[in-house]
Amino acid sequence: MRGLLASSVGVTCAAALALSLTSPAVAARPVSPAAVRPASGAEAPGSTQSLPLAPLASRDVTLAPADEQGLPRRDVRHFSLAGVIWDDPDTELHGRVQIRTRAAGTDTWSGWQDLEAHNDDTADPGAAERVSGRVHGATAPLWVGDSDGVEVRVRAEADRGAEDMARGSRTVTAAAPLPAGLRVELVDPGESAPASTRQGAAAAGDPHRAVARVAPTPEPAEDPATMDTSAPTAEPPEDDAAMDASAANAGLAAPGAIEIPALDRQQTEQELFALRAGELTERQRTKPYIGARPRIVTRRGWGADEGLREGRFVYTKKVKAAFVHHTASGNGYRCTQVPSLIRGIYRYHVKSMGWRDIGYNFLVDKCGNIYEGRAGGVAKAVLGAHTLGFNTNSMGIAVVGSYGSKKPPAAATTAVARLAAWKLGLYGGNPKEKTYLKSGGGNRYPKGKKVRLNVISGHRDGFATECPGRKLYRKLGSTRTTAARLQGR
């Protein structure tokens, strides 16, 4: 999600995600494994280290001290995902944000990596989520893997347009000061209990119940014979918040289910009539254009701590469009790490950025696994915080990774098409057509303007941003065609 569609705007997917939150809506090292895992085998809750940045001594004498801030190399507790936040969510960071990390238990440091400075996924202006007083400006988060050392530097963007030709020198001034309250957020997503522990605990409580582990599809290079293909069963949620999140998918899966299984076309049509019988048009009843429901890993399946988010769910009237994003969190992950990566993004969105829940409605990894995002029910019109100005009556699908210069895997784009064919089909949406959405306000369209958009759009179509990345955006045409074909059109 990132960079800028237009140089004059300088906003990205992650930033727009943060802006969209306002829509109205109906040093000790190394650390042993025993030190970071709970003795009981239960899920570790995760944590966030929030460390203030300070002025750095710059080699560029033309920059003021306040124009370069950072954190000198230091030891920290284990973390796997990092981002930089600041006080005012309406202040843009014009500059470059870089981080380097040390692999846990080693002396090996990474090279400098860029964090997307313009995180433009957010709630709509004026929405309760946006004006809660808890929201911060932020970069996109970056997945760095298990680390226990960090170094950060943030340099303001300089304006080199003014030149003193007579003296043969160049005058350099900062285009804008860095935002106040810069901090680096180091997120430990916590660990899910081992499958054997969960299964044993469930069996201890009910000798007739066995809980199968839900595993994301492994990397394509892995031997299919080693894949876990057992069908998952339900596991009882521990608290009210977990029960509510699970109950929101009633009719699709049993309480406590760790995945919603795939259906064939006929089963999906039958489910459509059961779920939305009183809301279907005559045309939908006669010919329900809908793609077969794909397998979806639930929030319980990726280990969401339901105590982090706000309790109530917020809905819009329908789902008229799907906005495709990328998380801009990097491509250096294995698909088996994605549940942990999503827990990290979730914690970053809620605890660091101040949102009510993870911003996206769904996430898709490079192996084609689909994950439930914001709580409220995968078949329902849940209000997200993903496309500033256009969160109402839409859904946000984020492909995990960065796709500005890297081509997205076919497994990921196919999964996006399958998901869109099903979810849009629930509401009568044709992936190849266009629809109208009313802008809630943003940098591309003013508040109140009715905008004609593709039913499957990229983030950049509603907000001036580079999200979902040039390479992924180029795939949206074929995604629309595939989704329509899956619907039987």
C-alpha positions in Angstrom: 0.0 0.0 0.0 2.2 2.8 -0.5 4.1 5.6 -1.8 2.1 8.2 -3.7 0.0 8.0 -6.7 0.7 11.7 -7.2 3.8 13.3 -5.8 1.8 16.2 -4.5 -0.2 13.9 -2.2 2.3 11.7 -0.6 -0.1 9.2 1.0 -0.1 5.4 1.1 -2.4 2.4 1.6 -1.6 2.1 5.3 -2.2 5.8 5.9 -5.4 5.8 4.0 -6.4 2.9 6.2 -5.9 5.1 9.2 -7.8 8.0 7.6 -10.8 5.8 6.9 -11.5 5.1 10.5 -13.9 8.0 10.8 -16.9 6.9 8.7 -20.3 7.1 10.2 -22.0 3.8 10.4 -25.4 2.2 10.8 17.9 -6.1 27.0 18.8 -9.5 28.1 19.7 -11.6 25.1 19.2 -14.4 24.0 15.8 -15.3 25.5 15.1 -18.9 25.8 11.9 -20.4 24.4 10.7 -21.2 27.9 10.9 -17.5 28.8 8.5 -16.5 26.1 6.0 -19.3 26.2 3.5 -19.7 29.0 4.1 -22.8 31.1 0.5 -23.9 30.7 0.7 -24.2 27.0 -2.0 -21.6 26.6 -1.7 -18.8 24.0 0.8 -16.1 24.9 -0.9 -12.8 24.7 1.7 -10.8 22.9 3.1 -7.4 23.7 4.2 -4.1 22.3 7.4 -2.1 23.2 6.9 1.6 22.5 10.3 3.4 22.3 10.6 7.2 21.7 12.8 8.5 19.0 15.2 11.4 19.6 17.3 13.8 17.4 20.3 12.2 15.8 23.6 13.8 14.9 23.2 14.2 11.2 26.1 14.0 8.7 24.2 16.5 6.5 25.0 19.9 8.1 22.1 21.5 6.2 19.6 19.6 8.2 18.4 20.8 11.6 18.7 18.3 14.5 14.9 18.0 14.6 14.9 16.9 10.9 16.6 13.6 11.7 15.4 11.4 14.5 16.0 7.8 15.5 16.9 5.1 18.0 20.6 4.1 18.3 21.3 0.3 18.0 20.1 -1.4 21.2 19.0 -4.7 22.7 15.2 -5.2 23.2 12.8 -8.0 24.0 11.8 -10.3 21.3 9.5 -8.9 18.5 8.6 -9.8 15.0 6.8 -6.7 13.5 7.7 -3.0 13.7 6.3 0.3 12.8 6.7 4.0 13.7 3.8 6.1 15.0 3.3 9.8 16.0 0.8 11.9 17.8 -1.5 13.5 15.3 -3.1 11.2 12.7 -3.8 14.1 10.5 -0.1 15.0 10.2 1.7 13.4 7.3 5.3 12.3 7.6 7.3 13.7 4.7 10.5 11.8 4.8 12.2 8.4 4.9 11.7 5.9 7.7 14.3 3.0 8.0 14.9 0.2 10.4 17.5 -2.5 10.8 17.1 -5.5 13.2 19.1 -8.3 14.7 17.9 -11.9 14.4 17.1 -13.2 17.8 19.9 -15.1 19.6 22.5 -14.0 17.0 24.9 -11.2 16.1 23.5 -10.9 12.6 22.0 -7.6 11.6 19.8 -7.0 8.6 20.5 -4.2 6.2 18.4 -1.0 6.4 14.8 -1.6 5.4 12.3 1.1 4.5 8.9 1.4 6.2 6.1 2.8 4.1 5.8 6.3 5.6 2.3 7.0 4.3 -0.1 4.5 5.9 -3.4 5.4 4.2 -5.7 2.6 5.2 -8.1 4.1 7.7 -11.6 4.9 8.8 -13.7 7.7 7.2 -13.6 11.3 8.4 -16.0 11.9 11.3 -16.5 8.2 12.1 -16.4 7.3 15.8 -13.4 5.2 15.2 -11.5 8.1 13.7 -12.4 10.7 16.4 -12.0 8.5 19.4 -8.9 10.5 20.6 -6.8 7.3 20.6 -5.8 7.3 16.9 -2.2 8.0 15.9 -0.4 8.7 12.7 1.7 5.7 11.6 3.8 4.0 9.0 2.8 0.7 7.6 4.1 -2.2 9.8 7.0 -4.3 8.6 7.4 -8.0 9.3 11.1 -8.6 10.3 10.8 -12.1 11.9 12.0 -13.0 15.4 14.4 -10.2 16.5 15.9 -8.9 19.7 17.9 -5.8 18.5 16.8 -2.7 16.7 18.1 0.6 15.2 15.8 3.3 13.6 16.4 6.4 11.7 13.8 8.9 10.3 14.9 11.8 8.0 12.8 14.6 6.9 12.3 15.1 3.2 14.4 18.1 2.0 13.5 20.7 -0.6 16.6 21.2 -2.8 14.9 23.5 -5.3 16.5 26.8 -4.1 20.0 27.3 -5.4 22.3 30.2 -4.9 23.8 30.2 -8.4 26.0 33.3 -7.8 27.9 31.6 -5.0 27.7 28.2 -6.6 26.1 26.7 -3.5 22.7 25.0 -2.8 20.4 26.0 0.0 18.7 23.1 1.6 15.7 23.4 3.8 13.3 20.8 5.2 10.0 20.7 3.4 8.2 20.0 6.6 9.2 19.2 10.1 8.9 15.7 11.3 5.7 14.9 13.2 5.7 15.3 17.0 5.8 12.2 19.2 7.7 9.8 17.0 8.0 6.3 18.5 9.0 2.9 17.2 6.5 0.2 18.0 8.0 -3.3 18.4 5.3 -5.9 18.3 5.5 -9.5 19.7 2.4 -11.1 18.2 2.4 -13.9 20.9 2.3 -17.6 20.2 -0.6 -19.9 19.7 -0.7 -23.0 21.8 0.7 -26.1 20.1 -1.9 -28.2 18.3 -1.2 -31.2 20.6 -1.8 -29.0 23.7 -5.1 -27.7 22.3 -6.2 -31.2 21.3 -5.3 -32.6 24.7 -7.0 -29.8 26.6 -10.2 -30.3 24.5 -10.2 -34.0 25.0 -9.7 -33.6 28.7 -12.8 -31.5 28.8 -14.8 -33.7 26.5 -13.6 -37.2 25.7 -15.7 -37.3 22.6 -14.3 -34.1 21.2 -11.0 -33.8 19.2 -9.8 -30.5 17.9 -7.9 -30.6 14.6 -5.2 -28.0 13.9 -6.0 -25.5 11.2 -2.8 -24.8 9.2 -2.4 -22.4 6.4 -1.4 -23.8 3.0 2.3 -24.3 3.0 4.7 -22.8 0.5 4.1 -24.2 -3.0 7.5 -25.9 -3.0 6.5 -28.2 -0.1 5.5 -31.8 -0.6 1.7 -32.0 -0.7 2.0 -35.4 1.1 3.2 -33.5 4.2 0.2 -31.2 4.3 -2.3 -31.5 7.1 -5.6 -32.1 5.4 -7.7 -33.1 8.4 -11.0 -31.4 8.8 -11.0 -29.0 11.7 -13.7 -29.2 14.4 -14.9 -26.6 16.8 -13.1 -25.6 20.0 -15.0 -23.9 22.7 -14.2 -20.2 23.0 -12.9 -19.1 26.5 -14.7 -15.8 27.0 -17.6 -13.6 26.0 -15.7 -11.6 23.4 -14.5 -14.8 21.7 -18.0 -16.3 21.8 -19.4 -13.1 20.2 -16.8 -13.2 17.4 -17.6 -16.9 16.8 -21.3 -16.4 17.0 -21.1 -13.8 14.3 -20.4 -16.6 11.9 -23.4 -18.7 13.0 -24.8 -20.7 10.1 -21.4 -21.0 8.5 -19.5 -22.9 11.1 -19.9 -24.4 14.6 -19.1 -22.2 17.6 -15.4 -22.0 18.2 -14.5 -23.2 14.7 -11.0 -22.5 13.5 -12.0 -22.4 9.9 -15.1 -22.1 7.7 -14.9 -24.9 5.2 -15.2 -24.5 1.4 -18.6 -25.3 -0.2 -19.4 -26.2 -3.8 -21.7 -24.1 -5.9 -24.9 -25.9 -5.1 -24.2 -25.8 -1.4 -23.4 -22.1 -1.6 -26.6 -21.3 -3.4 -28.6 -23.2 -0.7 -26.7 -21.2 2.0 -27.5 -18.0 0.2 -31.2 -18.7 0.4 -30.9 -19.5 4.0 -28.8 -16.5 5.0 -30.5 -13.8 3.0 -33.9 -15.2 2.0 -35.9 -12.1 2.8 -33.4 -9.7 1.2 -32.9 -11.4 -2.2 -34.3 -9.8 -5.4 -36.4 -11.9 -7.7 -33.5 -12.1 -10.1 -31.2 -13.5 -7.4 -33.8 -16.1 -6.5 -34.2 -17.2 -10.1 -30.5 -17.1 -11.0 -28.2 -16.6 -8.0 -24.9 -15.5 -9.5 -22.5 -16.4 -6.7 -19.1 -18.1 -6.5 -18.6 -21.2 -4.3 -17.7 -20.2 -0.8 -13.9 -20.6 -0.3 -12.2 -21.9 2.8 -11.7 -19.1 5.3 -9.5 -19.3 8.4 -11.5 -17.7 11.3 -10.2 -15.2 13.8 -9.9 -18.1 16.2 -7.9 -19.9 13.6 -5.2 -17.2 13.4 -5.3 -16.7 17.2 -7.0 -13.3 17.6 -6.9 -12.0 21.2 -10.5 -10.8 21.2 -9.9 -8.8 24.3 -7.9 -6.3 22.3 -10.7 -5.0 20.1 -13.8 -3.0 20.9 -16.7 -5.2 21.8 -19.5 -4.2 19.5 -19.7 -4.8 15.8 -20.5 -2.1 13.3 -22.3 -2.8 10.1 -23.2 -1.0 6.9 -26.3 -1.8 4.7 -24.7 -3.9 2.0 -21.4 -4.8 0.1 -21.4 -3.1 -3.2 -17.7 -3.0 -3.9 -14.4 -4.7 -2.9 -11.2 -2.7 -2.5 -8.0 -4.6 -2.9 -5.0 -3.6 -0.8 -1.5 -4.9 0.0 -0.3 -4.7 3.6 3.1 -3.2 2.6 4.6 -5.4 5.4 7.2 -7.0 3.1 7.4 -10.4 1.3 9.9 -12.1 3.6 7.5 -14.4 5.3 6.6 -18.0 5.1 2.9 -18.9 4.8 3.1 -20.9 8.0 4.0 -17.6 9.7 1.0 -15.7 8.5 -1.3 -16.3 11.6 1.5 -14.7 13.7 1.9 -11.9 11.1 -1.8 -11.2 11.2 -1.8 -11.1 15.0 1.0 -8.6 14.8 -0.9 -6.4 12.3 -4.0 -6.7 14.5 -2.1 -5.6 17.6 -0.4 -2.8 15.7 -3.7 -1.5 14.3 -5.4 -1.6 17.7 -2.7 -0.9 20.4 -0.4 1.3 18.4 -2.6 3.1 15.9 -5.7 3.2 18.1 -8.3 1.6 15.9 -11.2 -0.5 17.2 -10.1 -3.7 15.4 -7.9 -4.8 12.5 -8.8 -2.5 9.6 -9.3 -5.1 6.8 -12.3 -7.3 6.4 -10.2 -10.1 4.9 -6.5 -10.9 4.4 -5.0 -13.2 1.7 -1.5 -14.6 1.9 0.9 -15.5 -1.0 -0.1 -19.2 -0.8 -3.8 -18.3 -1.4 -5.1 -18.8 2.2 -8.0 -16.5 3.1 -8.3 -15.1 6.6 -11.2 -13.4 8.4 -10.2 -9.9 9.3 -12.4 -7.4 11.3 -14.9 -9.2 13.6 -18.6 -9.3 12.9 -19.2 -12.2 10.5 -17.6 -13.0 7.2 -21.0 -13.1 5.4 -22.1 -9.7 6.8 -21.5 -6.1 5.8 -19.0 -5.3 8.4 -17.7 -1.7 8.4 -14.0 -1.8 8.0 -11.2 0.9 8.1 -9.4 0.3 4.9 -10.3 2.9 2.2 -10.6 6.5 3.5 -13.9 7.9 2.3 -15.3 4.6 1.0 -15.6 2.2 3.9 -19.4 2.3 3.9 -21.0 -0.4 1.7 -17.7 -1.9 0.8 -15.2 -4.5 2.0 -11.4 -4.4 2.1 -9.2 -7.4 1.0 -5.5 -7.1 1.8 -2.9 -9.3 0.2 -0.2 -9.8 2.7 3.1 -8.4 1.3 4.4 -5.6 -0.8 3.6 -5.6 -4.5 4.9 -2.3 -5.9 7.8 -4.0 -7.7 7.1 -7.7 -7.0 4.5 -9.6 -9.0 1.9 -11.2 -6.8 1.7 -15.0 -6.9 -1.1 -16.5 -8.9 -2.4 -18.3 -5.8 -3.0 -15.0 -4.1 -4.8 -13.3 -7.0 -6.9 -16.4 -7.6 -7.9 -16.4 -3.9 -8.9 -12.7 -4.1 -11.1 -13.6 -7.1 -12.7 -16.6 -5.3 -13.4 -14.5 -2.2 -14.9 -11.6 -4.2 -17.0 -13.9 -6.3 -18.6 -15.3 -3.1 -18.9 -12.3 -1.0 -20.1 -9.9 -3.7 -22.5 -12.6 -4.9 -24.2 -12.6 -1.5 -25.3 -9.0 -2.3 -25.9 -9.4 -6.0 -22.6 -7.7 -7.1 -21.2 -8.3 -10.6 -17.4 -8.3 -10.5 -17.2 -7.0 -14.1 -19.5 -4.0 -13.6 -19.3 -0.6 -12.0 -21.2 0.8 -9.0 -21.7 4.1 -7.2 -20.4 4.9 -3.8 -20.8 8.1 -1.9 -17.5 9.6 -0.7 -17.1 10.2 3.0 -14.3 12.6 2.2 -10.7 12.1 1.2 -7.8 13.4 -0.9 -9.3 12.3 -4.2 -13.1 12.9 -3.9 -14.9 15.5 -1.7 -17.4 14.4 0.9 -20.8 13.7 -0.5 -19.7 13.1 -4.1 -21.2 10.0 -5.8 -18.3 8.2 -7.4 -18.5 5.6 -10.1 -16.1 2.8 -9.3 -15.4 -0.8 -10.5 -17.1 -3.3 -8.3 -13.6 -4.7 -7.7 -11.3 -1.7 -7.3 -7.8 -1.0 -6.1 -7.3 1.2 -3.0 -5.9 3.9 -5.3 -9.2 4.2 -7.2 -10.8 5.8 -4.1 -7.8 7.5 -2.6 -4.6 9.0 -4.0 -2.1 6.3 -3.0 0.1 3.7 -4.6 -1.7 0.9 -2.8 -2.2 -1.9 -3.7 1.1 -1.6 -5.5 1.7 -1.3 -9.2 2.1 -5.1 -9.8 -1.0 -6.1 -7.9 -3.1 -3.3 -9.4 -2.3 -4.5 -12.9 -3.8 -7.9 -12.0 -7.3 -6.5 -11.1 -8.6 -6.8 -14.6 -8.0 -10.5 -14.8 -9.3 -10.8 -11.2 -12.6 -9.2 -12.2 -12.9 -11.7 -15.2 -12.1 -14.7 -13.0 -14.5 -13.6 -10.3 -17.4 -13.1 -12.8 -16.7 -16.6 -14.3 -16.8 -18.2 -10.9 -20.2 -16.6 -10.4 -21.4 -18.3 -13.5 -21.6 -15.1 -15.6 
